Amino acid sequence: MNLVDLQKKLLNAARAHPPSDAVPYAFEQRIMARLRARPVEDAALWWGRALWRAAGACVAVSLLLGVWIYLPFNATASDSSFSQELEQTMLAAVDDTDETW
């Protein structure tokens, strides 16, 4: 079957029977009933779920960091020298001001 002929026949049939301007019986009531039956999305519910998930992740990170802080590690000489150099660097300005007075 030729698609162009089929299209012409369908268009002629649609033009021969235009749609009615009348609204079906109880159309408005059916639409309003469907809208009322649809559940309303609660934005606070979505925020609450997201915040509880974020709180769980924060607790997990806090626990991991807390365990990591209290784990014993081998302190080498380079660690102690680094801390001494850091202390001298941080207190260098304080030491210089004491000598000028």
The first five atom37 places (N, CA, C, CB, O) and aatype in JSON, in Angstrom:
{
  "aatype": [12, 2, 10, 19, 3, 10, 5, 11, 11, 10, 10, 2, 0, 0, 1, 0, 8, 14, 14, 15, 3, 0, 19, 14, 18, 0, 13, 6, 5, 1, 9, 12, 0, 1, 10, 1, 0, 1, 14, 19, 6, 3, 0, 0, 10, 17, 17, 7, 1, 0, 10, 17, 1, 0, 0, 7, 0, 4, 19, 0, 19, 15, 10, 10, 10, 7, 19, 17, 9, 18, 10, 14, 13, 2, 0, 16, 0, 15, 3, 15, 15, 13, 15, 5, 6, 10, 6, 5, 16, 12, 10, 0, 0, 19, 3, 3, 16, 3, 6, 16, 17],
  "atom_mask": [
    [1, 1, 1, 1, 1],
    [1, 1, 1, 1, 1],
    [1, 1, 1, 1, 1],
    [1, 1, 1, 1, 1],
    [1, 1, 1, 1, 1],
    [1, 1, 1, 1, 1],
    [1, 1, 1, 1, 1],
    [1, 1, 1, 1, 1],
    [1, 1, 1, 1, 1],
    [1, 1, 1, 1, 1],
    [1, 1, 1, 1, 1],
    [1, 1, 1, 1, 1],
    [1, 1, 1, 1, 1],
    [1, 1, 1, 1, 1],
    [1, 1, 1, 1, 1],
    [1, 1, 1, 1, 1],
    [1, 1, 1, 1, 1],
    [1, 1, 1, 1, 1],
    [1, 1, 1, 1, 1],
    [1, 1, 1, 1, 1],
    [1, 1, 1, 1, 1],
    [1, 1, 1, 1, 1],
    [1, 1, 1, 1, 1],
    [1, 1, 1, 1, 1],
    [1, 1, 1, 1, 1],
    [1, 1, 1, 1, 1],
    [1, 1, 1, 1, 1],
    [1, 1, 1, 1, 1],
    [1, 1, 1, 1, 1],
    [1, 1, 1, 1, 1],
    [1, 1, 1, 1, 1],
    [1, 1, 1, 1, 1],
    [1, 1, 1, 1, 1],
    [1, 1, 1, 1, 1],
    [1, 1, 1, 1, 1],
    [1, 1, 1, 1, 1],
    [1, 1, 1, 1, 1],
    [1, 1, 1, 1, 1],
    [1, 1, 1, 1, 1],
    [1, 1, 1, 1, 1],
    [1, 1, 1, 1, 1],
    [1, 1, 1, 1, 1],
    [1, 1, 1, 1, 1],
    [1, 1, 1, 1, 1],
    [1, 1, 1, 1, 1],
    [1, 1, 1, 1, 1],
    [1, 1, 1, 1, 1],
    [1, 1, 1, 0, 1],
    [1, 1, 1, 1, 1],
    [1, 1, 1, 1, 1],
    [1, 1, 1, 1, 1],
    [1, 1, 1, 1, 1],
    [1, 1, 1, 1, 1],
    [1, 1, 1, 1, 1],
    [1, 1, 1, 1, 1],
    [1, 1, 1, 0, 1],
    [1, 1, 1, 1, 1],
    [1, 1, 1, 1, 1],
    [1, 1, 1, 1, 1],
    [1, 1, 1, 1, 1],
    [1, 1, 1, 1, 1],
    [1, 1, 1, 1, 1],
    [1, 1, 1, 1, 1],
    [1, 1, 1, 1, 1],
    [1, 1, 1, 1, 1],
    [1, 1, 1, 0, 1],
    [1, 1, 1, 1, 1],
    [1, 1, 1, 1, 1],
    [1, 1, 1, 1, 1],
    [1, 1, 1, 1, 1],
    [1, 1, 1, 1, 1],
    [1, 1, 1, 1, 1],
    [1, 1, 1, 1, 1],
    [1, 1, 1, 1, 1],
    [1, 1, 1, 1, 1],
    [1, 1, 1, 1, 1],
    [1, 1, 1, 1, 1],
    [1, 1, 1, 1, 1],
    [1, 1, 1, 1, 1],
    [1, 1, 1, 1, 1],
    [1, 1, 1, 1, 1],
    [1, 1, 1, 1, 1],
    [1, 1, 1, 1, 1],
    [1, 1, 1, 1, 1],
    [1, 1, 1, 1, 1],
    [1, 1, 1, 1, 1],
    [1, 1, 1, 1, 1],
    [1, 1, 1, 1, 1],
    [1, 1, 1, 1, 1],
    [1, 1, 1, 1, 1],
    [1, 1, 1, 1, 1],
    [1, 1, 1, 1, 1],
    [1, 1, 1, 1, 1],
    [1, 1, 1, 1, 1],
    [1, 1, 1, 1, 1],
    [1, 1, 1, 1, 1],
    [1, 1, 1, 1, 1],
    [1, 1, 1, 1, 1],
    [1, 1, 1, 1, 1],
    [1, 1, 1, 1, 1],
    [1, 1, 1, 1, 1]
  ],
  "atom_positions": [
    [[0.85, -1.18, 0.0], [0.0, 0.0, 0.0], [0.89, 1.24, 0.0], [-0.96, 0.0, 1.22], [1.93, 1.27, 0.66]],
    [[0.48, 2.23, -0.72], [1.22, 3.46, -0.86], [0.94, 4.34, 0.38], [0.83, 4.2, -2.17], [-0.21, 4.61, 0.71]],
    [[2.01, 4.78, 1.05], [1.85, 5.58, 2.27], [1.27, 6.96, 2.0], [3.19, 5.73, 2.98], [0.56, 7.51, 2.83]],
    [[1.57, 7.52, 0.85], [1.04, 8.85, 0.52], [-0.47, 8.77, 0.33], [1.73, 9.42, -0.75], [-1.2, 9.65, 0.8]],
    [[-0.95, 7.73, -0.35], [-2.4, 7.57, -0.53], [-3.1, 7.32, 0.8], [-2.69, 6.41, -1.5], [-4.17, 7.86, 1.07]],
    [[-2.47, 6.5, 1.64], [-3.05, 6.22, 2.95], [-3.14, 7.5, 3.79], [-2.21, 5.17, 3.69], [-4.14, 7.73, 4.48]],
    [[-2.11, 8.32, 3.71], [-2.12, 9.59, 4.46], [-3.23, 10.5, 3.95], [-0.76, 10.29, 4.34], [-3.92, 11.14, 4.75]],
    [[-3.42, 10.56, 2.64], [-4.48, 11.4, 2.07], [-5.86, 10.91, 2.51], [-4.39, 11.41, 0.53], [-6.73, 11.71, 2.85]],
    [[-6.07, 9.59, 2.5], [-7.36, 9.04, 2.92], [-7.64, 9.36, 4.39], [-7.39, 7.51, 2.69], [-8.75, 9.75, 4.75]],
    [[-6.63, 9.21, 5.24], [-6.82, 9.49, 6.66], [-7.11, 10.97, 6.9], [-5.58, 9.07, 7.45], [-7.96, 11.31, 7.73]],
    [[-6.41, 11.84, 6.2], [-6.66, 13.28, 6.35], [-8.05, 13.65, 5.87], [-5.61, 14.1, 5.59], [-8.73, 14.46, 6.5]],
    [[-8.51, 13.06, 4.75], [-9.87, 13.34, 4.25], [-10.92, 12.83, 5.24], [-10.09, 12.68, 2.87], [-11.93, 13.5, 5.46]],
    [[-10.68, 11.66, 5.85], [-11.64, 11.14, 6.82], [-11.68, 12.03, 8.06], [-11.27, 9.69, 7.21], [-12.75, 12.25, 8.63]],
    [[-10.54, 12.54, 8.49], [-10.51, 13.41, 9.66], [-11.19, 14.74, 9.37], [-9.07, 13.66, 10.11], [-11.85, 15.3, 10.23]],
    [[-11.03, 15.24, 8.15], [-11.69, 16.51, 7.78], [-13.2, 16.33, 7.65], [-11.11, 17.05, 6.46], [-13.96, 17.27, 7.89]],
    [[-13.63, 15.16, 7.27], [-15.06, 14.91, 7.1], [-15.78, 14.83, 8.44], [-15.28, 13.62, 6.31], [-16.97, 15.11, 8.52]],
    [[-15.07, 14.44, 9.5], [-15.67, 14.31, 10.83], [-14.88, 15.17, 11.82], [-15.7, 12.83, 11.28], [-14.04, 14.65, 12.55]],
    [[-15.15, 16.48, 11.86], [-14.41, 17.35, 12.79], [-14.77, 17.01, 14.24], [-14.7, 18.84, 12.5], [-15.86, 16.51, 14.51]],
    [[-13.87, 17.29, 15.17], [-14.16, 17.01, 16.58], [-15.25, 17.93, 17.12], [-12.89, 17.15, 17.43], [-15.44, 19.05, 16.64]],
    [[-15.95, 17.45, 18.11], [-17.05, 18.19, 18.72], [-16.49, 19.19, 19.73], [-18.05, 17.23, 19.39], [-15.44, 18.96, 20.33]],
    [[-17.19, 20.28, 19.91], [-16.81, 21.27, 20.91], [-17.39, 20.95, 22.28], [-17.27, 22.65, 20.47], [-17.06, 21.62, 23.26]],
    [[-18.23, 19.96, 22.37], [-18.88, 19.6, 23.63], [-17.89, 18.87, 24.53], [-20.12, 18.73, 23.38], [-17.09, 18.06, 24.07]],
    [[-17.95, 19.18, 25.8], [-17.08, 18.54, 26.8], [-17.81, 17.28, 27.28], [-16.75, 19.51, 28.0], [-19.01, 17.33, 27.54]],
    [[-17.11, 16.16, 27.42], [-17.76, 14.94, 27.9], [-18.35, 15.13, 29.3], [-16.77, 13.77, 27.91], [-17.91, 15.99, 30.06]],
    [[-19.36, 14.3, 29.61], [-20.04, 14.4, 30.88], [-19.07, 14.12, 32.03], [-21.23, 13.42, 30.93], [-18.32, 13.15, 31.98]],
    [[-19.08, 14.97, 33.05], [-18.29, 14.85, 34.28], [-16.78, 14.83, 34.01], [-18.68, 13.59, 35.02], [-16.01, 14.23, 34.76]],
    [[-16.38, 15.48, 32.95], [-14.95, 15.51, 32.61], [-14.14, 16.22, 33.69], [-14.75, 16.2, 31.26], [-13.08, 15.75, 34.11]],
    [[-14.64, 17.36, 34.14], [-13.93, 18.13, 35.16], [-13.82, 17.34, 36.47], [-14.64, 19.47, 35.41], [-12.78, 17.36, 37.12]],
    [[-14.89, 16.66, 36.87], [-14.84, 15.89, 38.11], [-13.84, 14.75, 38.01], [-16.23, 15.34, 38.44], [-13.14, 14.46, 38.99]],
    [[-13.75, 14.1, 36.86], [-12.8, 13.0, 36.7], [-11.35, 13.5, 36.77], [-13.04, 12.29, 35.36], [-10.49, 12.86, 37.38]],
    [[-11.1, 14.63, 36.16], [-9.74, 15.2, 36.19], [-9.38, 15.62, 37.61], [-9.63, 16.4, 35.23], [-8.28, 15.34, 38.07]],
    [[-10.3, 16.3, 38.29], [-10.02, 16.74, 39.65], [-9.83, 15.55, 40.59], [-11.14, 17.65, 40.16], [-9.0, 15.61, 41.5]],
    [[-10.59, 14.48, 40.4], [-10.44, 13.28, 41.24], [-9.06, 12.66, 41.01], [-11.56, 12.25, 40.94], [-8.43, 12.19, 41.96]],
    [[-8.6, 12.64, 39.78], [-7.26, 12.12, 39.5], [-6.18, 12.97, 40.13], [-7.03, 12.02, 38.0], [-5.19, 12.45, 40.66]],
    [[-6.36, 14.27, 40.09], [-5.36, 15.16, 40.7], [-5.33, 15.0, 42.22], [-5.66, 16.63, 40.33], [-4.26, 15.04, 42.82]],
    [[-6.5, 14.82, 42.83], [-6.54, 14.62, 44.28], [-5.93, 13.28, 44.68], [-7.98, 14.71, 44.79], [-5.31, 13.18, 45.73]],
    [[-6.1, 12.26, 43.85], [-5.58, 10.93, 44.16], [-4.06, 10.87, 44.03], [-6.23, 9.89, 43.25], [-3.42, 10.0, 44.62]],
    [[-3.5, 11.77, 43.28], [-2.04, 11.78, 43.09], [-1.37, 12.25, 44.38], [-1.64, 12.71, 41.89], [-1.75, 13.28, 44.93]],
    [[-0.37, 11.5, 44.86], [0.3, 11.9, 46.11], [1.1, 13.2, 45.93], [1.23, 10.77, 46.6], [1.73, 13.42, 44.89]],
    [[1.07, 14.02, 46.95], [1.78, 15.29, 46.92], [3.22, 15.04, 47.38], [1.08, 16.35, 47.82], [3.45, 14.41, 48.41]],
    [[4.17, 15.54, 46.62], [5.57, 15.38, 46.98], [5.92, 16.38, 48.08], [6.49, 15.58, 45.75], [5.65, 17.57, 47.97]],
    [[6.5, 15.86, 49.14], [6.85, 16.69, 50.28], [8.34, 17.01, 50.21], [6.5, 15.98, 51.61], [9.18, 16.11, 50.29]],
    [[8.67, 18.29, 50.06], [10.07, 18.7, 49.95], [10.83, 18.44, 51.25], [10.16, 20.19, 49.58], [12.01, 18.11, 51.22]],
    [[10.16, 18.59, 52.38], [10.83, 18.35, 53.67], [11.23, 16.88, 53.81], [9.91, 18.76, 54.83], [12.26, 16.57, 54.41]],
    [[10.42, 15.99, 53.26], [10.75, 14.57, 53.31], [12.03, 14.29, 52.54], [9.59, 13.73, 52.74], [12.89, 13.54, 53.01]],
    [[12.17, 14.87, 51.37], [13.38, 14.67, 50.56], [14.6, 15.26, 51.26], [13.22, 15.29, 49.16], [15.67, 14.65, 51.27]],
    [[14.44, 16.45, 51.83], [15.57, 17.06, 52.56], [15.94, 16.22, 53.77], [15.21, 18.5, 53.01], [17.13, 16.03, 54.06]],
    [[14.95, 15.71, 54.48], [15.22, 14.89, 55.65], [15.99, 13.63, 55.29], [0.0, 0.0, 0.0], [16.94, 13.26, 55.98]],
    [[15.59, 12.97, 54.22], [16.3, 11.77, 53.78], [17.74, 12.09, 53.41], [15.59, 11.12, 52.6], [18.66, 11.37, 53.79]],
    [[17.92, 13.17, 52.67], [19.28, 13.53, 52.24], [20.16, 13.89, 53.43], [19.23, 14.7, 51.26], [21.33, 13.51, 53.47]],
    [[19.6, 14.6, 54.39], [20.4, 14.99, 55.56], [20.75, 13.79, 56.44], [19.65, 16.03, 56.39], [21.84, 13.74, 57.0]],
    [[19.84, 12.82, 56.56], [20.17, 11.63, 57.34], [21.27, 10.82, 56.67], [18.92, 10.76, 57.54], [22.13, 10.26, 57.34]],
    [[21.24, 10.76, 55.35], [22.31, 10.05, 54.64], [23.63, 10.78, 54.81], [21.97, 9.92, 53.14], [24.67, 10.15, 55.01]],
    [[23.59, 12.1, 54.75], [24.81, 12.88, 54.95], [25.32, 12.73, 56.37], [24.56, 14.36, 54.63], [26.53, 12.68, 56.59]],
    [[24.42, 12.66, 57.34], [24.84, 12.49, 58.73], [25.54, 11.14, 58.91], [23.63, 12.6, 59.68], [26.54, 11.05, 59.62]],
    [[25.03, 10.12, 58.28], [25.67, 8.81, 58.35], [27.07, 8.84, 57.77], [0.0, 0.0, 0.0], [27.99, 8.25, 58.33]],
    [[27.23, 9.51, 56.65], [28.55, 9.61, 56.04], [29.5, 10.41, 56.93], [28.45, 10.27, 54.65], [30.67, 10.05, 57.05]],
    [[29.01, 11.47, 57.56], [29.85, 12.27, 58.45], [30.29, 11.46, 59.68], [29.1, 13.54, 58.9], [31.43, 11.57, 60.12]],
    [[29.4, 10.66, 60.22], [29.75, 9.83, 61.37], [30.81, 8.82, 60.96], [28.5, 9.11, 61.93], [31.76, 8.58, 61.71]],
    [[30.67, 8.23, 59.78], [31.65, 7.25, 59.31], [33.02, 7.9, 59.14], [31.19, 6.62, 57.98], [34.03, 7.32, 59.54]],
    [[33.07, 9.08, 58.54], [34.34, 9.78, 58.36], [34.94, 10.15, 59.7], [34.14, 11.04, 57.49], [36.15, 10.03, 59.89]],
    [[34.12, 10.6, 60.64], [34.62, 10.97, 61.97], [35.21, 9.76, 62.68], [33.5, 11.58, 62.81], [36.27, 9.85, 63.31]],
    [[34.53, 8.63, 62.59], [35.05, 7.42, 63.23], [36.37, 6.98, 62.61], [34.02, 6.29, 63.13], [37.31, 6.6, 63.32]],
    [[36.45, 7.02, 61.29], [37.69, 6.64, 60.63], [38.84, 7.56, 61.01], [37.51, 6.64, 59.12], [39.96, 7.1, 61.26]],
    [[38.58, 8.85, 61.04], [39.64, 9.79, 61.43], [40.02, 9.63, 62.89], [39.19, 11.22, 61.16], [41.19, 9.75, 63.24]],
    [[39.05, 9.36, 63.75], [39.34, 9.14, 65.16], [40.2, 7.91, 65.37], [0.0, 0.0, 0.0], [41.13, 7.93, 66.19]],
    [[39.91, 6.85, 64.66], [40.73, 5.63, 64.77], [42.12, 5.89, 64.23], [40.08, 4.46, 64.01], [43.11, 5.43, 64.8]],
    [[42.21, 6.62, 63.13], [43.51, 6.91, 62.52], [44.39, 7.75, 63.44], [43.31, 7.64, 61.18], [45.6, 7.56, 63.48]],
    [[43.79, 8.66, 64.19], [44.55, 9.52, 65.1], [45.14, 8.69, 66.24], [43.67, 10.64, 65.67], [46.28, 8.92, 66.64]],
    [[44.39, 7.74, 66.75], [44.84, 6.97, 67.9], [45.66, 5.73, 67.55], [43.66, 6.57, 68.72], [46.13, 5.02, 68.44]],
    [[45.83, 5.46, 66.29], [46.67, 4.33, 65.9], [48.12, 4.65, 66.2], [46.48, 3.98, 64.4], [48.59, 5.74, 65.87]],
    [[48.84, 3.72, 66.81], [50.26, 3.99, 67.07], [51.05, 3.9, 65.76], [50.83, 2.98, 68.11], [50.75, 3.08, 64.89]],
    [[52.03, 4.74, 65.65], [52.9, 4.69, 64.48], [54.34, 4.86, 64.94], [52.51, 5.8, 63.44], [54.59, 5.36, 66.04]],
    [[55.26, 4.46, 64.13], [56.68, 4.52, 64.46], [57.2, 5.93, 64.24], [57.48, 3.49, 63.63], [57.24, 6.41, 63.11]],
    [[57.6, 6.56, 65.3], [58.16, 7.91, 65.19], [59.66, 7.76, 64.92], [57.9, 8.76, 66.5], [60.39, 7.17, 65.71]],
    [[60.08, 8.3, 63.83], [61.5, 8.22, 63.48], [62.19, 9.52, 63.85], [61.68, 7.92, 61.98], [61.55, 10.48, 64.28]],
    [[63.49, 9.53, 63.7], [64.27, 10.73, 64.02], [63.89, 11.9, 63.12], [65.76, 10.45, 63.91], [63.93, 13.05, 63.53]],
    [[63.53, 11.59, 61.88], [63.17, 12.67, 60.96], [61.88, 13.36, 61.41], [63.02, 12.13, 59.53], [61.71, 14.56, 61.2]],
    [[60.96, 12.59, 62.03], [59.73, 13.2, 62.52], [60.03, 14.17, 63.65], [58.75, 12.12, 62.99], [59.46, 15.26, 63.7]],
    [[60.92, 13.79, 64.57], [61.22, 14.68, 65.69], [62.0, 15.89, 65.21], [62.0, 13.93, 66.78], [61.79, 17.0, 65.72]],
    [[62.91, 15.71, 64.26], [63.65, 16.86, 63.75], [62.72, 17.8, 62.98], [64.82, 16.4, 62.84], [62.86, 19.02, 63.04]],
    [[61.76, 17.22, 62.27], [60.8, 18.06, 61.56], [59.99, 18.88, 62.55], [59.87, 17.2, 60.69], [59.75, 20.07, 62.31]],
    [[59.57, 18.27, 63.64], [58.78, 19.02, 64.61], [59.61, 20.11, 65.28], [58.2, 18.08, 65.67], [59.1, 21.19, 65.58]],
    [[60.87, 19.83, 65.52], [61.74, 20.85, 66.11], [61.96, 22.0, 65.14], [63.09, 20.24, 66.53], [61.94, 23.16, 65.54]],
    [[62.18, 21.69, 63.87], [62.36, 22.74, 62.87], [61.09, 23.58, 62.71], [62.75, 22.14, 61.51], [61.15, 24.8, 62.56]],
    [[59.95, 22.91, 62.76], [58.69, 23.63, 62.66], [58.5, 24.57, 63.84], [57.51, 22.65, 62.58], [58.07, 25.71, 63.67]],
    [[58.83, 24.1, 65.03], [58.7, 24.93, 66.22], [59.64, 26.13, 66.16], [58.97, 24.11, 67.48], [59.25, 27.24, 66.52]],
    [[60.85, 25.92, 65.71], [61.81, 27.03, 65.6], [61.34, 28.04, 64.57], [63.2, 26.51, 65.24], [61.49, 29.24, 64.77]],
    [[60.79, 27.55, 63.47], [60.3, 28.45, 62.43], [59.12, 29.28, 62.93], [59.9, 27.66, 61.18], [59.07, 30.49, 62.7]],
    [[58.18, 28.63, 63.61], [57.0, 29.33, 64.09], [57.34, 30.33, 65.18], [55.98, 28.33, 64.6], [56.7, 31.38, 65.27]],
    [[58.32, 30.03, 66.01], [58.67, 30.91, 67.11], [59.81, 31.86, 66.77], [59.04, 30.09, 68.32], [60.27, 32.6, 67.64]],
    [[60.27, 31.86, 65.54], [61.38, 32.73, 65.14], [61.0, 34.2, 65.3], [61.8, 32.44, 63.69], [61.81, 35.01, 65.75]],
    [[59.79, 34.55, 64.94], [59.36, 35.95, 65.04], [59.25, 36.36, 66.51], [58.01, 36.16, 64.33], [59.56, 37.51, 66.84]],
    [[58.84, 35.48, 67.36], [58.73, 35.79, 68.79], [60.12, 35.96, 69.39], [57.96, 34.66, 69.54], [60.35, 36.87, 70.19]],
    [[61.05, 35.11, 69.01], [62.42, 35.21, 69.52], [63.09, 36.5, 69.05], [63.24, 34.0, 69.06], [63.84, 37.11, 69.82]],
    [[62.84, 36.92, 67.83], [63.45, 38.16, 67.3], [62.91, 39.39, 68.05], [63.17, 38.29, 65.79], [63.67, 40.32, 68.33]],
    [[61.63, 39.41, 68.36], [61.05, 40.57, 69.04], [61.55, 40.68, 70.47], [59.53, 40.51, 69.03], [61.67, 41.78, 70.99]],
    [[61.84, 39.55, 71.11], [62.36, 39.58, 72.49], [63.75, 40.21, 72.54], [62.4, 38.16, 73.09], [64.08, 40.89, 73.51]],
    [[64.56, 39.99, 71.54], [65.93, 40.49, 71.52], [65.99, 41.99, 71.25], [66.73, 39.74, 70.48], [66.94, 42.65, 71.68]],
    [[65.01, 42.53, 70.55], [65.04, 43.97, 70.22], [64.67, 44.83, 71.41], [64.09, 44.27, 69.07], [65.01, 46.01, 71.42]],
    [[64.01, 44.32, 72.38], [63.61, 45.14, 73.54], [64.79, 45.31, 74.39], [62.46, 44.52, 74.33], [64.71, 45.96, 75.43]]
  ]
}
